[in-house]
Amino acid sequence: MIFIYESRPLTEYGAQKIDEVLHRQKACLLDVKTGGGKTYMSIHSIGLIAKKAKKPINLLIFTTKQQIKSHHWENSVKDYCAVTKTQLNSFVTNYEQLTSEKGLNKIFNWVTNTSKKSTII
């Protein structure tokens, strides 16, 4: 399955608003219905951070097992990067991974290896 990143005006507007809130408050919560563009809005806003920082950003993403199996997040990040020439790297996991030694080690190794080269969000 091929995903193509397409920037929509609402996505760009939402990303700019997220960026403004993050600048003021250092945290942001999205409450958007299914299909409302949360994934792309999030990726786009982090892309704005990467462009301002002028360095790669690593995303540690927690989601459901179903989303992990669908590769939705990885494909969305790759597509965004291909279109915008932004360097974002992602590691997608779920909360259950925090409860096992194997899962914790995977997360710890990813964080340790990527934090030396770039910023983790």
C-alpha positions in Angstrom: 0.0 0.0 0.0 1.4 3.4 -0.9 0.6 6.5 1.1 1.1 10.0 -0.4 1.4 12.9 2.0 -0.8 15.7 0.9 -0.7 19.0 2.8 -4.2 20.5 3.2 -4.9 24.1 4.3 -6.4 22.8 7.6 -3.4 20.6 8.2 -1.0 23.6 7.8 -3.3 25.9 9.9 -3.5 23.3 12.6 0.3 22.7 12.6 0.9 26.4 12.9 -1.5 26.7 15.8 0.1 23.7 17.5 3.5 25.3 17.0 2.2 28.6 18.6 0.8 26.7 21.6 4.0 24.6 22.1 6.1 27.8 22.0 4.0 29.3 24.8 3.1 26.2 26.9 5.5 23.4 26.0 2.5 21.0 25.6 -0.4 20.5 23.3 -3.4 18.2 23.3 -5.3 17.5 20.1 -9.0 16.6 20.3 -10.1 15.9 16.8 -12.6 13.3 15.5 -11.6 10.3 13.4 -10.4 11.4 10.0 -9.8 14.9 11.1 -6.1 14.9 10.4 -4.5 14.4 13.8 -1.7 12.2 12.4 -0.7 14.7 9.6 -1.3 17.7 11.8 1.1 16.2 14.4 3.7 15.2 11.8 3.5 18.6 10.1 3.9 20.5 13.4 6.9 18.5 14.3 8.3 19.1 10.8 8.0 22.8 11.6 10.1 22.2 14.7 12.7 20.3 12.7 13.0 23.1 10.2 13.4 25.7 12.9 16.0 23.6 14.8 17.8 22.7 11.5 18.4 19.2 12.7 16.7 15.8 12.6 13.9 15.1 15.0 13.2 11.6 16.3 9.6 10.7 17.2 8.8 8.2 19.9 5.2 7.3 19.1 2.9 5.4 21.4 -0.2 3.9 19.7 -2.4 0.8 19.5 -1.3 -2.6 18.4 -3.6 -2.3 15.4 -1.9 1.0 14.3 1.5 -0.6 14.7 0.4 -3.6 12.5 -0.9 -1.2 9.8 2.3 0.8 9.7 0.2 3.9 9.4 2.5 6.1 11.5 5.8 5.0 9.8 4.3 5.4 6.3 2.9 8.8 7.2 6.2 10.0 8.5 8.2 8.6 5.5 5.8 10.2 3.1 5.9 13.6 4.8 9.7 13.5 4.8 9.8 12.6 1.1 7.6 15.4 0.1 9.0 18.1 2.4 12.7 17.0 2.5 12.5 17.1 6.3 14.4 14.5 8.4 12.1 12.9 10.9 12.8 9.4 12.3 10.1 7.4 14.1 9.9 4.5 16.5 6.4 3.3 16.9 5.4 1.3 20.0 2.6 0.8 22.5 2.2 1.1 26.2 2.3 -2.7 26.6 6.0 -2.5 25.6 6.7 -0.6 28.8 5.6 -3.6 30.8 8.1 -6.1 29.4 11.9 -6.1 29.8 12.3 -6.8 26.0 10.0 -3.9 25.1 11.8 -1.5 27.5 15.1 -2.5 26.1 14.0 -1.8 22.5 12.7 1.6 23.5 15.8 2.3 25.6 18.2 1.3 22.8 16.4 3.4 20.3 16.4 6.5 22.6 20.1 6.0 23.5 21.2 5.6 19.9 19.1 8.4 18.4 19.5 11.0 21.2 23.2 11.4 20.3 22.4 12.5 16.8 19.2 14.5 17.1 16.3 15.7 19.3 13.7 13.3 20.5 10.0 14.3 20.8 
